[in-house]
């Protein structure tokens, strides 16, 4: 079911059959990768213990960059983990990772309307309580004083350093969802969604890469401090700044 869970999944959410991949061997390999991706998402969101959760986010991004046929699978897994998530911290971390994924590559044409609807529904205050499923401040507006005290506000009051900390505005799910919506609308308008692989495209699967997909090297990924977010801004080049 497409709702949050703290255990691994038995199979991929996207049907990775031979018709899509071109061979049974490739299908089986991608299926294994899909399960590893979900495990990394659990670890990054702290639903499952990992000594270095930031490395799990790196692994998800790198897998999506190297395996285009798993990109929609990654989106589906992130959507799943953002629904009815009772943990404010986990919810916020899912959305942080979702934003980074959207910035790195767009969804397929088929998934674009589904994903756009999902993120747009969280970008407005009237949807905040019913769509995230709990966690209190996980989707509250960014202008309330309570946001800076909530676990979903990017680390709580202790993460704000120096002078002016009392007036510092912390990131919320609604902030991230708003930026996700803008990015997806821009990608949709430019018709830059990743194409779906044709039947028997196993030998060409690595060529199914969107021209708009970001070139993300391990060095670039490591420069994004996903577990130290205190502010959330977007530069002109759509680069997500975490610092």
ABEGO torsion letter per residue (X at the ends): XBBBBABBBABBABBBBAAAAGBAAAAAAAAAAAAAAAAAAAAAAGABBBABAAAAAAAAAAAAAABAAAAAAAAAAAAAAABGBABAAAAAAAAAAAAAAAAABBBBAAAAAAAAAAAAAAABAAAAAAAAGEGEAAABBAABAAAAABAAAGGEAAABBEBGAAABBBBBAAAAAAAAAAAAAAAAAAGABBBBBBBGAAAAAAABBBAABBBBBAAAAAABBAAABABBBBBAAGBBBBX
